[in-house]
Amino acid sequence: MCSKINIDNYIEDIIGIYNSEIGNMETLNRGELRQAKGDLVESITPLILRAAWKYIGGSNKDFKYIDKNQKVTIYKKNKCRGIKYKLELDGRVLLNNKNCIVKEDKAYIDTSMYKRALQDFDIYRKTNKNSLLICIALEEARNKNSKKVLESYFDFKPINIILLKDNRSSSKEISRPCNFKELSKESLIKNIKIIGKAMEKFLWLKKFQ
């Protein structure tokens, strides 16, 4: 294991973005709020992934983030006769110019959202078996039993990252000052370490290339 790198600047940036964006959502209607929270998660997750890569000693020049605007085409059988899918994934990361990470971002994640994420991951894995699969959400809205049942239908289990404490409550919207949930430094560090540990195999692979 390599010596760990200080990532305090990333932590401060992520928390600063979260606090600023949540503070601007108080007057939004439901549709606007859903979009704003989705945009918030998509803006901080690349920083979380960069922080995890840097934490384990990865180089910035080997890290390339690809946003959801660049869709992924997957062929179920082969390019000549197979069925073609266009996946709208929330983001991918290339490490050393190879597809290494694919992620789904959610303001909160419930059972139906998780089912769709697992299905998309399953399609993606047909041509990218060794990629890390990560679901990142601000809040948890899944039942633990239903989550396990869903995962039992697949031969993989994605990394699940929940950034805020306590399950989501539809009656306690976090954009309201009275229901505000802190994105803590401790939560970020814990989850960055989880992702970083999973990334280590890509760091070692480069050393043997």
C-alpha positions as CSV (number, residue, x, y, z in Angstrom):
1,M,0.0,0.0,0.0
2,C,1.3,3.4,-1.0
3,S,1.5,6.3,1.5
4,K,-1.7,8.3,1.5
5,I,-1.9,11.8,0.1
6,N,-3.5,14.8,1.8
7,I,-6.9,15.6,0.2
8,D,-8.1,18.4,2.5
9,N,-8.5,20.8,-0.4
10,Y,-10.9,18.4,-2.2
11,I,-12.9,17.9,1.0
12,E,-13.2,21.7,1.5
13,D,-14.3,22.2,-2.1
14,I,-16.9,19.5,-2.0
15,I,-18.4,20.7,1.3
16,G,-18.3,24.3,0.0
17,I,-20.2,23.4,-3.2
18,Y,-22.8,21.4,-1.2
19,N,-23.5,24.1,1.3
20,S,-23.7,26.8,-1.4
21,E,-26.0,24.9,-3.7
22,I,-28.3,23.6,-1.0
23,G,-28.6,27.1,0.3
24,N,-29.9,28.3,-3.1
25,M,-32.7,25.7,-3.3
26,E,-35.0,26.9,-0.6
27,T,-37.4,28.7,-3.0
28,L,-37.5,26.2,-5.8
29,N,-40.6,24.3,-6.8
30,R,-40.6,20.5,-6.8
31,G,-39.5,20.1,-10.4
32,E,-36.8,22.7,-10.1
33,L,-35.7,21.1,-6.9
34,R,-35.3,17.6,-8.3
35,Q,-33.2,19.0,-11.2
36,A,-31.1,21.2,-8.9
37,K,-30.3,18.3,-6.4
38,G,-29.4,16.0,-9.3
39,D,-27.1,18.7,-10.7
40,L,-25.5,19.1,-7.3
41,V,-24.7,15.4,-6.9
42,E,-23.3,15.3,-10.5
43,S,-21.0,18.3,-9.7
44,I,-19.5,16.8,-6.5
45,T,-19.0,13.2,-7.5
46,P,-16.1,13.8,-10.0
47,L,-14.3,15.6,-7.1
48,I,-15.0,12.6,-4.8
49,L,-13.5,10.2,-7.4
50,R,-10.5,12.5,-8.1
51,A,-9.9,12.7,-4.3
52,A,-10.0,8.9,-4.0
53,W,-7.5,8.5,-6.8
54,K,-5.2,11.1,-5.4
55,Y,-5.6,9.7,-1.9
56,I,-4.0,6.4,-3.0
57,G,-1.2,8.2,-4.9
58,G,-2.7,8.2,-8.4
59,S,-1.6,10.9,-10.8
60,N,-4.0,13.5,-12.2
61,K,-2.6,13.0,-15.7
62,D,-3.9,9.4,-15.6
63,F,-7.4,10.4,-14.5
64,K,-10.0,11.4,-17.1
65,Y,-13.6,12.1,-16.2
66,I,-16.3,11.6,-18.9
67,D,-19.7,13.1,-18.2
68,K,-23.1,11.7,-19.1
69,N,-23.3,13.7,-22.3
70,Q,-21.0,11.1,-23.9
71,K,-23.3,8.1,-24.2
72,V,-22.0,4.5,-24.2
73,T,-22.8,2.1,-27.0
74,I,-22.9,-1.6,-25.9
75,Y,-23.5,-4.5,-28.2
76,K,-25.2,-7.5,-26.6
77,K,-23.6,-10.2,-28.9
78,N,-21.4,-8.6,-31.5
79,K,-21.1,-5.5,-33.6
80,C,-22.4,-7.2,-36.8
81,R,-25.5,-9.1,-35.5
82,G,-25.9,-8.1,-31.9
83,I,-28.5,-5.8,-30.3
84,K,-27.2,-2.3,-29.7
85,Y,-27.8,-0.3,-26.5
86,K,-27.1,3.3,-25.8
87,L,-26.6,3.7,-22.1
88,E,-27.1,7.1,-20.5
89,L,-24.7,6.6,-17.6
90,D,-24.1,9.5,-15.2
91,G,-20.4,9.4,-15.7
92,R,-17.3,7.3,-16.3
93,V,-13.7,7.5,-15.4
94,L,-10.8,6.5,-17.5
95,L,-7.6,5.6,-15.6
96,N,-4.6,5.2,-17.8
97,N,-6.9,5.6,-20.8
98,K,-9.0,2.5,-19.9
99,N,-12.6,2.3,-18.8
100,C,-12.3,1.7,-15.1
101,I,-15.2,3.3,-13.3
102,V,-18.9,3.8,-14.1
103,K,-21.2,5.6,-11.7
104,E,-24.8,6.5,-11.1
105,D,-25.6,9.7,-9.2
106,K,-28.8,10.2,-7.2
107,A,-30.1,12.9,-4.9
108,Y,-31.6,9.9,-3.1
109,I,-31.8,6.3,-4.2
110,D,-34.9,4.2,-3.7
111,T,-35.6,0.6,-4.8
112,S,-36.8,1.3,-8.3
113,M,-33.9,3.6,-9.0
114,Y,-31.5,1.0,-7.7
115,K,-33.1,-1.7,-9.9
116,R,-32.6,0.5,-13.0
117,A,-29.0,1.2,-12.0
118,L,-28.2,-2.5,-11.6
119,Q,-29.7,-3.2,-15.0
120,D,-27.6,-0.6,-16.6
121,F,-24.5,-1.8,-14.8
122,D,-25.3,-5.3,-16.0
123,I,-25.4,-4.2,-19.6
124,Y,-22.2,-2.2,-19.2
125,R,-20.3,-5.1,-17.8
126,K,-20.9,-7.2,-20.9
127,T,-17.9,-5.4,-22.4
128,N,-16.3,-3.9,-19.3
129,K,-16.1,-6.8,-16.8
130,N,-13.4,-5.3,-14.6
131,S,-14.8,-1.8,-14.2
132,L,-15.8,-0.5,-10.8
133,L,-19.5,0.1,-10.5
134,I,-20.5,2.9,-8.0
135,C,-23.9,4.3,-6.9
136,I,-23.5,7.7,-5.2
137,A,-26.4,9.3,-3.5
138,L,-27.0,12.1,-0.9
139,E,-29.7,10.1,0.9
140,E,-30.8,6.5,1.4
141,A,-34.4,5.6,0.5
142,R,-34.1,1.8,0.1
143,N,-35.4,-0.9,2.3
144,K,-32.4,-3.1,3.3
145,N,-34.2,-6.4,2.5
146,S,-35.4,-5.3,-1.0
147,K,-31.9,-4.0,-1.7
148,K,-30.4,-7.5,-0.9
149,V,-33.1,-9.2,-3.0
150,L,-32.4,-7.0,-6.0
151,E,-28.6,-7.7,-5.7
152,S,-29.2,-11.5,-5.6
153,Y,-30.4,-11.4,-9.2
154,F,-27.0,-10.2,-10.4
155,D,-23.5,-11.6,-10.3
156,F,-21.9,-8.4,-9.0
157,K,-22.5,-5.9,-6.3
158,P,-21.8,-2.2,-6.8
159,I,-20.1,0.1,-4.3
160,N,-22.9,2.0,-2.6
161,I,-22.0,5.4,-1.3
162,I,-24.5,7.4,0.9
163,L,-23.2,10.8,1.8
164,L,-25.7,12.1,4.4
165,K,-26.8,10.6,7.7
166,D,-30.3,9.1,8.2
167,N,-32.8,7.8,5.6
168,R,-34.6,10.3,3.4
169,S,-37.9,11.6,4.6
170,S,-40.2,13.0,1.9
171,S,-41.7,15.4,4.6
172,K,-38.3,16.7,5.6
173,E,-36.8,18.2,2.5
174,I,-33.1,18.9,3.1
175,S,-33.2,22.1,1.1
176,R,-35.3,23.7,3.8
177,P,-33.2,25.3,6.5
178,C,-35.0,23.5,9.3
179,N,-34.2,20.1,7.7
180,F,-30.7,20.9,6.6
181,K,-28.3,17.9,6.7
182,E,-24.6,18.5,7.1
183,L,-22.2,16.9,4.6
184,S,-19.5,16.2,7.1
185,K,-15.8,15.9,6.6
186,E,-15.9,12.5,8.4
187,S,-18.5,11.1,5.9
188,L,-16.5,12.3,2.9
189,I,-13.2,10.8,4.2
190,K,-14.9,7.5,5.0
191,N,-16.4,7.2,1.6
192,I,-13.3,8.4,-0.3
193,K,-11.3,5.7,1.5
194,I,-13.8,3.1,0.4
195,I,-13.6,4.1,-3.2
196,G,-9.8,4.6,-3.0
197,K,-9.3,1.0,-1.7
198,A,-11.3,-0.3,-4.6
199,M,-9.3,1.8,-7.1
200,E,-6.0,0.4,-5.9
201,K,-6.0,-2.5,-8.3
202,F,-5.8,0.0,-11.2
203,L,-2.8,1.7,-9.6
204,W,-1.0,-1.6,-9.3
205,L,-1.9,-2.6,-12.8
206,K,-0.1,0.4,-14.2
207,K,3.1,-0.5,-12.3
208,F,3.2,-3.8,-14.1
209,Q,2.5,-2.5,-17.6
